[in-house]
Amino acid sequence: MVRSPRVNDAVLVGVDVAAAVFYVALYIAFGTFDPADFPPDQPHFGGPTWLAVLVALVIGVPVAVRRRWPEAAWAVSAAGLVTATLLDITLEPWFPTATVLYVIALRSSWRWVVGAFAATLVFSAGTLIASGAEGGTLASAVAVATYVWFVNAGFWVAGVVMRERRAAAAESRRRDAERVVADERLQIARELHDVVAHSMSLIAVQAGVANHVVAQRPEAAQDALRVIEATSRGALTDIRRLLGVLRTPDAEFAPTPGLADLPALVELAVAGGVRVSSDVRVDPRHYSDAVQLAAYRVVQEGLTNVVKHAGPTTCRVVLSEAGGTLRILVEDEGPIAPHPPPAPSGHGLVGLGERAALFGGELEAGPRPGGPGFQLLVTLPAGSTAAVPSAVASAGEESA
């Protein structure tokens, strides 16, 4: 039966109050027995009834508040049991203190956990031996003390075990939360790269073109500036949408890009000075949105690298399926003029490798076999159904 935390707390308090009433009634009964009912050699309480009732209240009432003030409840109840034992009201094995010891072992500091347990053992044994126990023999006193120790130790160990189990569960939740945060950071970094890097690469290329030809060919510079304007507006829109999702969990997601959006990527690469040959031999309807998003990002990253590191050049994009595997190939013929080596700090290929791994696929990136240029090849199982790790992955997912 599932209850709210408030209802659960009320139920636990009700149980404690019922236990306190039971203990009070029990010890009142112990203290008001007729002395004639006891054997002549059996120690018994012969004092006034009011004293027996007072001792019973001191013993039992603290159990009702053991969850709120466990240390004080233990101290009062233990003092009452010491008094009851010395007055021969009862030789009962200190169940009230055992009940409170469980909560102390569960919630209190380790100083209290160890100290209260040790004090209970010492006080119980000392008072039982001092009172003479049953028949006034030391052996019987030791036997009863052992029984008291066994009961209280059982409750105390149960509390410690539960405490450790809760601590282990809390540590597991903490590690899970840290892992989720790390995954979210990785996903955010990957999405920011995918959203921004492609557009910024085109902007950088076109800005270089405009700066180079502005004096001799103003019309070409104007064309480059128009591409920069359109690309930067699209990138700003994507960034705002991504930030909106990060700030507002209920933000509306843009449509997830897929295979149908590849022509737009090709057009942007062409605007960046790359001649692109596109050959898509797969039906988008046969793939989940997550697989299509992964394929889209592969092509996007591949074309971005071509524009950044090899353009102007010729590039080929091929998507095909064979043997139940989606094959995504992006390769170029290398730059016409030597380019400076790329900076080693890029994270695009790392992100693609992680995307491929989500679907049980593989990434191969390196020089193009049989000639100059670079080749990016990603294979994904056609039936893979890996989910995008976070809602962030759906943000900013319109074609740049």
ChimeraX attribute file (.defattr): number of C-alpha atoms within 10 A of each C-alpha:
attribute: neighborCount
match mode: 1-to-1
recipient: residues
	/A:1	2
	/A:2	6
	/A:3	9
	/A:4	8
	/A:5	9
	/A:6	8
	/A:7	11
	/A:8	12
	/A:9	13
	/A:10	12
	/A:11	13
	/A:12	13
	/A:13	18
	/A:14	13
	/A:15	14
	/A:16	20
	/A:17	19
	/A:18	14
	/A:19	18
	/A:20	23
	/A:21	17
	/A:22	14
	/A:23	20
	/A:24	23
	/A:25	16
	/A:26	14
	/A:27	23
	/A:28	21
	/A:29	16
	/A:30	21
	/A:31	27
	/A:32	19
	/A:33	15
	/A:34	12
	/A:35	14
	/A:36	8
	/A:37	9
	/A:38	11
	/A:39	10
	/A:40	10
	/A:41	9
	/A:42	13
	/A:43	20
	/A:44	24
	/A:45	20
	/A:46	15
	/A:47	13
	/A:48	10
	/A:49	14
	/A:50	12
	/A:51	14
	/A:52	22
	/A:53	19
	/A:54	14
	/A:55	24
	/A:56	27
	/A:57	20
	/A:58	21
	/A:59	30
	/A:60	27
	/A:61	22
	/A:62	26
	/A:63	29
	/A:64	22
	/A:65	17
	/A:66	24
	/A:67	20
	/A:68	11
	/A:69	16
	/A:70	23
	/A:71	20
	/A:72	14
	/A:73	26
	/A:74	27
	/A:75	17
	/A:76	18
	/A:77	25
	/A:78	25
	/A:79	17
	/A:80	21
	/A:81	29
	/A:82	23
	/A:83	17
	/A:84	25
	/A:85	24
	/A:86	20
	/A:87	19
	/A:88	22
	/A:89	25
	/A:90	21
	/A:91	21
	/A:92	15
	/A:93	19
	/A:94	23
	/A:95	17
	/A:96	25
	/A:97	30
	/A:98	25
	/A:99	20
	/A:100	31
	/A:101	32
	/A:102	26
	/A:103	24
	/A:104	28
	/A:105	26
	/A:106	23
	/A:107	18
	/A:108	16
	/A:109	11
	/A:110	13
	/A:111	8
	/A:112	16
	/A:113	21
	/A:114	14
	/A:115	11
	/A:116	22
	/A:117	22
	/A:118	12
	/A:119	13
	/A:120	23
	/A:121	17
	/A:122	13
	/A:123	16
	/A:124	23
	/A:125	22
	/A:126	16
	/A:127	20
	/A:128	24
	/A:129	23
	/A:130	14
	/A:131	20
	/A:132	19
	/A:133	25
	/A:134	20
	/A:135	14
	/A:136	15
	/A:137	12
	/A:138	16
	/A:139	14
	/A:140	16
	/A:141	23
	/A:142	17
	/A:143	16
	/A:144	21
	/A:145	25
	/A:146	16
	/A:147	16
	/A:148	23
	/A:149	20
	/A:150	15
	/A:151	17
	/A:152	26
	/A:153	19
	/A:154	14
	/A:155	19
	/A:156	26
	/A:157	16
	/A:158	16
	/A:159	22
	/A:160	20
	/A:161	13
	/A:162	16
	/A:163	19
	/A:164	13
	/A:165	12
	/A:166	13
	/A:167	12
	/A:168	12
	/A:169	12
	/A:170	12
	/A:171	12
	/A:172	12
	/A:173	12
	/A:174	12
	/A:175	12
	/A:176	12
	/A:177	12
	/A:178	12
	/A:179	12
	/A:180	14
	/A:181	12
	/A:182	12
	/A:183	14
	/A:184	17
	/A:185	13
	/A:186	15
	/A:187	21
	/A:188	20
	/A:189	14
	/A:190	19
	/A:191	22
	/A:192	19
	/A:193	18
	/A:194	23
	/A:195	26
	/A:196	17
	/A:197	20
	/A:198	24
	/A:199	24
	/A:200	18
	/A:201	21
	/A:202	25
	/A:203	21
	/A:204	15
	/A:205	20
	/A:206	22
	/A:207	16
	/A:208	14
	/A:209	18
	/A:210	21
	/A:211	13
	/A:212	13
	/A:213	15
	/A:214	15
	/A:215	11
	/A:216	9
	/A:217	11
	/A:218	13
	/A:219	13
	/A:220	16
	/A:221	21
	/A:222	14
	/A:223	15
	/A:224	24
	/A:225	18
	/A:226	13
	/A:227	19
	/A:228	23
	/A:229	13
	/A:230	13
	/A:231	20
	/A:232	18
	/A:233	14
	/A:234	19
	/A:235	22
	/A:236	16
	/A:237	16
	/A:238	22
	/A:239	19
	/A:240	14
	/A:241	21
	/A:242	25
	/A:243	17
	/A:244	18
	/A:245	20
	/A:246	15
	/A:247	10
	/A:248	10
	/A:249	10
	/A:250	9
	/A:251	14
	/A:252	12
	/A:253	18
	/A:254	15
	/A:255	13
	/A:256	18
	/A:257	22
	/A:258	22
	/A:259	22
	/A:260	13
	/A:261	16
	/A:262	19
	/A:263	13
	/A:264	12
	/A:265	18
	/A:266	21
	/A:267	13
	/A:268	21
	/A:269	25
	/A:270	21
	/A:271	18
	/A:272	26
	/A:273	19
	/A:274	21
	/A:275	18
	/A:276	19
	/A:277	13
	/A:278	15
	/A:279	12
	/A:280	16
	/A:281	10
	/A:282	15
	/A:283	11
	/A:284	14
	/A:285	10
	/A:286	11
	/A:287	18
	/A:288	16
	/A:289	20
	/A:290	21
	/A:291	28
	/A:292	20
	/A:293	21
	/A:294	22
	/A:295	27
	/A:296	22
	/A:297	23
	/A:298	27
	/A:299	24
	/A:300	25
	/A:301	22
	/A:302	27
	/A:303	31
	/A:304	25
	/A:305	22
	/A:306	29
	/A:307	27
	/A:308	20
	/A:309	20
	/A:310	25
	/A:311	26
	/A:312	21
	/A:313	20
	/A:314	20
	/A:315	27
	/A:316	16
	/A:317	20
	/A:318	17
	/A:319	20
	/A:320	15
	/A:321	17
	/A:322	9
	/A:323	7
	/A:324	11
	/A:325	16
	/A:326	22
	/A:327	20
	/A:328	21
	/A:329	22
	/A:330	27
	/A:331	24
	/A:332	28
	/A:333	20
	/A:334	23
	/A:335	18
	/A:336	11
	/A:337	10
	/A:338	9
	/A:339	12
	/A:340	8
	/A:341	7
	/A:342	10
	/A:343	6
	/A:344	6
	/A:345	6
	/A:346	11
	/A:347	13
	/A:348	19
	/A:349	17
	/A:350	12
	/A:351	21
	/A:352	22
	/A:353	18
	/A:354	18
	/A:355	27
	/A:356	22
	/A:357	14
	/A:358	19
	/A:359	20
	/A:360	14
	/A:361	19
	/A:362	18
	/A:363	19
	/A:364	13
	/A:365	16
	/A:366	11
	/A:367	16
	/A:368	16
	/A:369	10
	/A:370	6
	/A:371	10
	/A:372	12
	/A:373	19
	/A:374	22
	/A:375	21
	/A:376	23
	/A:377	19
	/A:378	24
	/A:379	21
	/A:380	24
	/A:381	19
	/A:382	19
	/A:383	14
	/A:384	18
	/A:385	15
	/A:386	16
	/A:387	13
	/A:388	17
	/A:389	14
	/A:390	13
	/A:391	14
	/A:392	22
	/A:393	22
	/A:394	22
	/A:395	27
	/A:396	29
	/A:397	22
	/A:398	19
	/A:399	20
	/A:400	24
